[in-house]
Amino acid sequence: MADYNMVAVVKVMPTDPDVNLDELEAKLKEALPEKFGLAKVEREPIAFGLVALKFYVLAKDEEGYDLDQILEAFRQVENVESAEVETVSRI
């Protein structure tokens, strides 16, 4: 495993409450560029049955690790309304 020194929390909102979150999570994991790692995925209830997926993505603080790559990949996945970086921390 690479020597990651950053973790970014990426919040992904599905298009509607009826989206199968297990399937969406699997598709998003496949879409994550290979050079990034994944620490965990959490589910955050929002409102009216809508649940966001929070991906804890591992990265390096160096050239070539642009978090926009993750956002672009996630936004291309079917049933994704939005994908935004919530926080970035050093580890």
N, C-alpha and C positions, 0 to 999 in steps of 0.2 A: 504494500500500500504506500502510496506517495506520502511525503512529509507535508501534509496540509497545515497551514497556520492561520486560516480564517474559516469562519462559518457564516453563511448568509442564510437568513430565514426568508424564503420565498413563499408568499401567500398566493394561492391559486383559487379563484372563484369559479365554480361551475356555472353553466348557462342557466340552470334552473334546479329546484329542489329534487326533481325526479331523476336526475343523472345518477347512474350507478357509480358510487364513489370508489368501490373496489376496482372496477374496470378502468376508471379515469386514473386512479393512482398507478395502476400497472402501465398504462400508456405513457404517463408522464415519466415514470422511471426509465422506460425505454427511450424516451426523447432526450433525457439528460445527456449532454455531451460526455464522452468517455473520460476525459481528463479530470472531470469533477468527481467528487465522492458524495455519498449520501449517508448522513449520520442517522436520521430518523424522519418519519412523517407523522404529523399529528393532525387531528381533525378538530376544527373550531366551529361550534355552532354560532351562526350569525343571527338569523331571525326567520320566522315563518317557515321553518324546516330547511332552510338553506345552510349548508355546512361547507366551510372553506378547508382546503388542504394546505398544511404548512410543511414545506420541505426544508429540512436543515441540510443545506448543501455545503460541502467542504471544498475549499479552494486554496490557492497559494497567492500570496501577495507579491506577484511578479507579472511580467509581461506575458500575455497570452491567456490570462485568466480574467476575461472580461465577463462580468455578471450579465451583461446584455445578451450574451450568447445563450444563456439559460432562459431568459425571458422570451427571446425570439423563438426558441425551440418549444417552450411550453405553450406559447400563444398559437402555435400551429396545430396543436392537438385538438381534435374534435371535442366539443362540449366544454371548452375553456372560454369563459367570459373575459377574464383578466388574469394577469400574473404580474406581481409587483414585489420588489425587494422590500421587506419590512425592516430588517436590521442587518448589520454586518459587524462582526466582532472578531478580534484576534483570539486565537486559542493557543 
